[in-house]
């Protein structure tokens, strides 16, 4: 994606690079290696690593890193990527960063990681399903900052997984065949800065999904089946969002009620949506023209198009849409409304007039009978 500024997420990315880019440590007690700001003290052997992870013949790469800023904190990095694991390794030491991507893990048991103070956990590209992940699988990980569950056949996300992850800042649920999300899915994760739900089959966005997330900066909802952004989706307390990716969906219109104009956006991708350029889209067309500089990618072919006119939204002539009838409709509707209000206010007088007319008519009929 196209990033122009991140805070905690940048730090987490560097942590991942630190673990993955480093070379295998040499044996010995005094050797040290520099790796993106970390001093690696390789005072262990691969045999020790195998014994501690419990994986014979499938050695995970372990490294012991002393943070340069807070030298009193020593952190283990355990990289078990692509080790053909079918279950979680048995970790007995204070692991801070655990990478288990590209394996065949099928089950996450309750409290299976609760003995660790992990800050970064990658479980992408495994064989996990919603039914095989216990509701308390991530319980006890109150220091976790980064969670990646991408490329698993989840289909559905259990909100109980994340309830204890109060420190979580980044969650990546890309390409998990998710069809729907609950409105309170991230209700307990108020420190979230980056949410990636791209490459799924989501059709409906609950209006309160990011209701209380005042720190949220980066939202990815691209390549789903979203047809509609509900009123107030961005209005609640998500004005901090700066990077929004909603391309490759089924959006025909984005109205002002969604609150897009309330965000301080620096990056916005909305291309490959079947926008219907009619009078209902006038607001969005004008808003895009005023904020064309935030559209990404910057290539001209990625500017959103009108599905029915096959032209770029930024080139649409509002006058050619012949929307003057809207003003007539508003005028007629307003007049009828005023008339109804007047009738309602004058209703007592109207009733008295009708009653007086009836009495007068009866009196005249009575006079005619007496003659």
DRENTISE-316467 format. One record per residue (C-alpha): residue number from 1; x, y, z. Coordinates in Angstrom, 3 decimals, decimal comma. Last residue first. Example, Ala and Ser with C-alpha at 12.3 -4.5 7.8 and 13.67 -1.06 7.14 Angstrom:
BEGIN
> 2; 13,670; -1,060; 7,140
> 1; 12,300; -4,500; 7,800
! end
This chain:
BEGIN
> 371; -93,652; 27,850; 6,808
> 370; -92,452; 25,742; 9,734
> 369; -90,600; 23,231; 7,525
> 368; -88,578; 25,966; 5,763
> 367; -87,468; 27,373; 9,087
> 366; -86,142; 23,955; 10,211
> 365; -84,165; 23,528; 6,982
> 364; -82,585; 26,953; 7,512
> 363; -81,621; 26,049; 11,070
> 362; -80,076; 22,732; 9,953
> 361; -77,972; 24,548; 7,382
> 360; -76,811; 27,051; 9,985
> 359; -75,860; 24,253; 12,365
> 358; -73,872; 22,464; 9,642
> 357; -72,031; 25,644; 8,646
> 356; -71,139; 26,375; 12,275
> 355; -69,705; 22,852; 12,686
> 354; -67,647; 23,197; 9,513
> 353; -66,327; 26,579; 10,632
> 352; -65,477; 25,245; 14,083
> 351; -63,585; 22,318; 12,550
> 350; -61,606; 24,640; 10,298
> 349; -60,735; 26,809; 13,267
> 348; -59,422; 23,796; 15,185
> 347; -57,439; 22,584; 12,111
> 346; -55,681; 25,890; 11,474
> 345; -52,305; 24,647; 12,786
> 344; -52,602; 21,345; 10,924
> 343; -53,659; 23,048; 7,713
> 342; -50,732; 25,438; 7,961
> 341; -48,303; 22,541; 8,515
> 340; -49,763; 20,680; 5,534
> 339; -49,446; 23,738; 3,339
> 338; -45,819; 24,258; 4,388
> 337; -44,966; 20,645; 3,547
> 336; -46,663; 20,875; 0,174
> 335; -44,619; 23,962; -0,647
> 334; -41,354; 22,299; 0,428
> 333; -42,047; 19,238; -1,707
> 332; -42,830; 21,384; -4,720
> 331; -39,659; 23,438; -4,244
> 330; -37,460; 20,403; -3,560
> 329; -38,762; 18,629; -6,648
> 328; -38,253; 21,727; -8,730
> 327; -34,705; 21,994; -7,387
> 326; -34,021; 18,331; -8,200
> 325; -35,302; 18,847; -11,730
> 324; -32,215; 20,967; -12,333
> 323; -30,083; 17,759; -12,280
> 322; -29,447; 17,681; -15,996
> 321; -26,347; 15,407; -15,779
> 320; -24,617; 17,524; -18,434
> 319; -24,385; 20,418; -15,985
> 318; -22,214; 18,335; -13,647
> 317; -19,614; 17,928; -16,387
> 316; -17,726; 14,760; -15,458
> 315; -13,966; 14,908; -16,014
> 314; -12,957; 14,208; -12,384
> 313; -15,216; 11,160; -12,378
> 312; -13,211; 9,694; -15,244
> 311; -15,228; 8,624; -18,251
> 310; -16,942; 5,358; -19,177
> 309; -20,400; 6,994; -18,904
> 308; -22,255; 4,133; -17,195
> 307; -19,533; 2,950; -14,813
> 306; -18,251; 6,426; -14,095
> 305; -14,523; 6,167; -13,479
> 304; -12,278; 6,452; -10,435
> 303; -8,710; 7,663; -11,133
> 302; -6,461; 4,590; -11,367
> 301; -5,763; 5,023; -15,089
> 300; -4,239; 8,455; -14,411
> 299; -1,413; 7,037; -12,309
> 298; -1,336; 8,713; -8,875
> 297; -2,116; 5,486; -7,065
> 296; -3,656; 6,946; -5,030
> 295; -6,045; 9,901; -4,799
> 294; -5,129; 12,572; -2,242
> 293; -4,433; 15,286; -4,828
> 292; -7,924; 14,992; -6,355
> 291; -9,434; 16,620; -3,282
> 290; -11,579; 19,391; -4,829
> 289; -12,507; 17,262; -7,845
> 288; -13,281; 14,327; -5,551
> 287; -15,658; 16,493; -3,479
> 286; -17,496; 17,732; -6,583
> 285; -17,984; 14,171; -7,867
> 284; -19,036; 12,959; -4,407
> 283; -21,702; 15,651; -4,079
> 282; -23,035; 15,061; -7,603
> 281; -23,380; 11,300; -7,085
> 280; -27,164; 11,213; -6,625
> 279; -27,595; 13,338; -9,755
> 278; -26,107; 10,626; -11,928
> 277; -22,644; 9,176; -12,344
> 276; -23,192; 5,577; -11,313
> 275; -19,910; 4,462; -9,746
> 274; -18,978; 0,853; -10,539
> 273; -15,889; 0,747; -8,262
> 272; -12,484; 0,024; -9,767
> 271; -10,840; 3,147; -8,265
> 270; -11,574; 4,350; -4,729
> 269; -8,053; 4,787; -3,307
> 268; -7,518; 7,570; -0,772
> 267; -4,249; 8,768; 0,751
> 266; -3,738; 11,981; 2,775
> 265; -7,163; 12,038; 4,392
> 264; -8,086; 14,305; 7,295
> 263; -11,548; 12,765; 7,613
> 262; -14,785; 14,749; 7,934
> 261; -15,411; 14,722; 4,161
> 260; -15,841; 10,948; 4,213
> 259; -18,710; 11,302; 6,669
> 258; -20,985; 8,555; 5,332
> 257; -23,857; 11,087; 5,192
> 256; -22,116; 12,881; 2,313
> 255; -23,049; 10,037; -0,042
> 254; -20,811; 7,490; -1,706
> 253; -22,421; 5,894; -4,767
> 252; -22,211; 2,826; -6,980
> 251; -19,840; 0,958; -4,680
> 250; -19,195; -2,640; -5,719
> 249; -15,620; -3,007; -4,408
> 248; -12,201; -2,914; -6,056
> 247; -10,945; 0,214; -4,269
> 246; -11,729; 0,993; -0,612
> 245; -8,280; 2,041; 0,644
> 244; -8,267; 4,751; 3,304
> 243; -5,148; 6,419; 4,744
> 242; -5,546; 9,410; 7,069
> 241; -8,128; 8,181; 9,570
> 240; -8,087; 10,444; 12,649
> 239; -11,712; 11,503; 12,059
> 238; -12,762; 8,081; 13,322
> 237; -14,827; 9,242; 16,262
> 236; -18,356; 8,920; 14,928
> 235; -18,362; 10,360; 11,416
> 234; -16,665; 7,718; 9,308
> 233; -19,532; 5,208; 9,208
> 232; -22,072; 7,954; 9,971
> 231; -24,493; 6,894; 7,270
> 230; -23,751; 3,413; 5,884
> 229; -21,192; 2,788; 3,123
> 228; -22,891; 0,670; 0,467
> 227; -22,081; -2,008; -2,079
> 226; -19,139; -3,733; -0,386
> 225; -18,137; -6,910; -2,232
> 224; -14,487; -6,906; -1,156
> 223; -11,265; -5,982; -2,942
> 222; -10,194; -3,054; -0,744
> 221; -11,244; -2,489; 2,861
> 220; -7,943; -1,159; 4,197
> 219; -8,032; 1,379; 7,041
> 218; -4,999; 3,343; 8,330
> 217; -5,044; 6,027; 11,005
> 216; -7,202; 4,789; 13,895
> 215; -6,332; 6,567; 17,116
> 214; -9,864; 7,816; 17,896
> 213; -11,369; 4,359; 17,602
> 212; -14,714; 4,737; 19,363
> 211; -17,178; 4,107; 16,500
> 210; -14,907; 2,097; 14,239
> 209; -17,384; -0,704; 13,427
> 208; -20,411; 1,375; 14,458
> 207; -22,026; 1,735; 11,016
> 206; -21,833; -1,989; 10,273
> 205; -20,227; -2,524; 6,844
> 204; -22,039; -4,976; 4,557
> 203; -20,788; -7,092; 1,689
> 202; -17,503; -8,527; 2,965
> 201; -16,033; -11,157; 0,631
> 200; -12,346; -10,768; 1,534
> 199; -9,273; -9,285; -0,148
> 198; -8,840; -6,400; 2,309
> 197; -9,768; -6,367; 5,996
> 196; -6,635; -4,491; 7,119
> 195; -6,928; -2,384; 10,269
> 194; -4,132; -0,011; 11,334
> 193; -4,071; 2,332; 14,340
> 192; -5,952; 0,287; 16,930
> 191; -5,612; 1,546; 20,478
> 190; -9,334; 1,159; 21,250
> 189; -9,286; -2,613; 20,860
> 188; -12,220; -3,539; 23,100
> 187; -14,960; -2,712; 20,565
> 186; -13,035; -4,275; 17,681
> 185; -15,747; -6,712; 16,542
> 184; -18,548; -4,566; 17,982
> 183; -20,319; -3,969; 14,670
> 182; -19,903; -7,607; 13,694
> 181; -18,106; -8,461; 10,470
> 180; -19,386; -10,265; 7,377
> 179; -18,238; -12,495; 4,521
> 178; -14,652; -13,227; 5,587
> 177; -12,839; -15,409; 3,025
> 176; -9,559; -14,891; 4,966
> 175; -7,624; -12,866; 2,367
> 174; -6,523; -10,050; 4,670
> 173; -7,154; -10,110; 8,389
> 172; -4,298; -7,839; 9,492
> 171; -4,523; -6,252; 12,936
> 170; -2,212; -3,436; 14,042
> 169; -2,373; -1,393; 17,262
> 168; -3,302; -4,021; 19,869
> 167; -2,742; -2,849; 23,446
> 166; -6,186; -3,927; 24,755
> 165; -5,930; -7,436; 23,296
> 164; -8,233; -8,993; 25,897
> 163; -11,398; -8,858; 23,750
> 162; -9,666; -9,854; 20,512
> 161; -10,601; -13,510; 20,148
> 160; -14,066; -12,875; 21,645
> 159; -15,117; -11,023; 18,476
> 158; -15,055; -14,283; 16,523
> 157; -14,251; -13,664; 12,873
> 156; -16,067; -15,615; 10,148
> 155; -14,876; -17,105; 6,861
> 154; -11,637; -18,142; 8,643
> 153; -9,872; -19,874; 5,750
> 152; -6,448; -18,464; 6,608
> 151; -4,507; -16,165; 4,301
> 150; -4,042; -13,326; 6,798
> 149; -4,034; -13,814; 10,570
> 148; -1,506; -11,096; 11,471
> 147; -1,475; -9,616; 14,957
> 146; 0,736; -6,671; 16,026
> 145; 0,759; -4,851; 19,378
> 144; 0,354; -7,689; 21,879
> 143; 1,039; -6,585; 25,471
> 142; -2,264; -7,931; 26,893
> 141; -1,588; -11,371; 25,458
> 140; -3,285; -13,234; 28,323
> 139; -6,134; -14,523; 26,196
> 138; -5,252; -15,018; 22,533
> 137; -6,811; -18,471; 22,130
> 136; -9,639; -17,619; 24,524
> 135; -12,463; -17,969; 21,972
> 134; -10,803; -21,148; 20,714
> 133; -9,634; -21,209; 17,119
> 132; -10,681; -24,422; 15,376
> 131; -14,219; -23,241; 14,521
> 130; -12,984; -20,066; 12,848
> 129; -10,600; -21,945; 10,581
> 128; -6,805; -22,126; 10,620
> 127; -4,848; -23,854; 7,881
> 126; -1,778; -21,573; 7,891
> 125; -0,797; -18,704; 5,629
> 124; -0,612; -15,998; 8,322
> 123; -0,033; -16,707; 12,007
> 122; 2,285; -13,739; 12,723
> 121; 2,479; -12,515; 16,318
> 120; 4,213; -9,340; 17,582
> 119; 4,257; -8,033; 21,174
> 118; 4,377; -11,408; 22,909
> 117; 4,504; -11,642; 26,698
> 116; 4,316; -15,437; 26,810
> 115; 2,621; -17,766; 29,316
> 114; -0,805; -16,958; 27,833
> 113; 0,074; -18,402; 24,446
> 112; -2,039; -21,564; 24,528
> 111; -4,676; -19,885; 26,714
> 110; -7,435; -21,751; 24,858
> 109; -6,176; -23,852; 21,965
> 108; -5,276; -22,639; 18,491
> 107; -5,767; -25,351; 15,880
> 106; -4,905; -26,012; 12,229
> 105; -1,202; -25,141; 11,913
> 104; 0,061; -26,091; 8,451
> 103; 2,901; -23,581; 8,071
> 102; 3,432; -20,439; 5,995
> 101; 3,596; -17,962; 8,896
> 100; 4,607; -18,852; 12,452
> 99; 6,567; -15,720; 13,438
> 98; 6,816; -14,995; 17,158
> 97; 8,194; -11,735; 18,565
> 96; 8,442; -11,203; 22,328
> 95; 9,290; -14,701; 23,517
> 94; 9,947; -14,999; 27,256
> 93; 11,000; -18,634; 27,354
> 92; 9,060; -21,894; 27,512
> 91; 7,804; -22,108; 23,935
> 90; 6,112; -25,312; 22,903
> 89; 5,638; -24,895; 19,158
> 88; 2,021; -24,544; 17,937
> 87; 0,805; -27,389; 15,760
> 86; 1,097; -28,588; 12,166
> 85; 4,580; -27,181; 11,582
> 84; 5,946; -27,459; 8,059
> 83; 8,845; -25,103; 8,930
> 82; 7,814; -22,310; 6,538
> 81; 8,220; -19,470; 9,084
> 80; 9,310; -20,563; 12,565
> 79; 11,052; -17,308; 13,468
> 78; 11,520; -16,832; 17,208
> 77; 12,767; -13,428; 18,338
> 76; 13,560; -13,311; 22,062
> 75; 13,730; -9,981; 23,835
> 74; 16,068; -8,675; 26,485
> 73; 14,899; -5,569; 28,318
> 72; 17,534; -3,918; 30,508
> 71; 19,091; -2,255; 27,493
> 70; 16,113; 0,013; 27,030
> 69; 16,988; 2,002; 23,928
> 68; 19,392; -0,535; 22,451
> 67; 16,968; -3,456; 22,828
> 66; 18,818; -6,644; 23,607
> 65; 17,987; -9,346; 21,092
> 64; 18,246; -13,098; 21,585
> 63; 17,762; -14,946; 18,332
> 62; 15,891; -18,072; 17,391
> 61; 15,467; -19,652; 13,959
> 60; 13,092; -22,570; 14,192
> 59; 14,632; -25,964; 13,613
> 58; 12,385; -28,487; 11,976
> 57; 14,420; -31,615; 12,631
> 56; 13,007; -31,778; 16,187
> 55; 10,473; -29,110; 17,134
> 54; 10,053; -28,688; 20,873
> 53; 10,600; -24,945; 20,707
> 52; 12,978; -24,959; 23,690
> 51; 14,855; -28,113; 22,681
> 50; 15,213; -26,979; 19,094
> 49; 16,539; -23,575; 20,186
> 48; 19,041; -25,131; 22,570
> 47; 20,248; -27,418; 19,800
> 46; 20,633; -24,375; 17,599
> 45; 23,193; -23,115; 20,082
> 44; 22,991; -20,203; 22,496
> 43; 24,986; -17,095; 23,372
> 42; 24,244; -15,344; 20,093
> 41; 23,928; -11,854; 21,513
> 40; 22,191; -9,933; 18,743
> 39; 22,497; -6,179; 19,151
> 38; 19,469; -4,487; 17,624
> 37; 19,356; -1,252; 15,616
> 36; 18,529; -2,741; 12,230
> 35; 20,518; -5,942; 12,776
> 34; 24,010; -5,755; 14,243
> 33; 25,672; -9,044; 15,106
> 32; 27,418; -10,232; 18,249
> 31; 29,698; -13,206; 18,983
> 30; 30,742; -13,700; 22,602
> 29; 29,263; -17,033; 23,636
> 28; 29,702; -19,168; 20,569
> 27; 27,789; -20,430; 17,600
> 26; 27,013; -18,151; 14,689
> 25; 23,606; -16,617; 14,250
> 24; 21,512; -17,215; 11,133
> 23; 21,229; -14,020; 9,124
> 22; 18,884; -11,158; 9,981
> 21; 16,279; -9,968; 7,511
> 20; 13,336; -11,758; 9,052
> 19; 13,689; -10,706; 12,681
> 18; 14,726; -7,125; 12,151
> 17; 12,308; -6,719; 9,302
> 16; 9,497; -7,680; 11,660
> 15; 10,652; -5,187; 14,282
> 14; 10,926; -2,512; 11,625
> 13; 7,319; -3,135; 10,627
> 12; 6,230; -2,851; 14,260
> 11; 7,955; 0,504; 14,573
> 10; 6,275; 1,767; 11,417
> 9; 2,912; 0,626; 12,761
> 8; 3,516; 2,535; 15,978
> 7; 3,745; 5,791; 14,091
> 6; 2,817; 5,863; 10,421
> 5; 3,217; 8,406; 7,636
> 4; 3,003; 8,565; 3,883
> 3; 2,058; 5,003; 3,066
> 2; 0,940; 3,638; -0,290
> 1; 0,000; 0,000; 0,000
! end
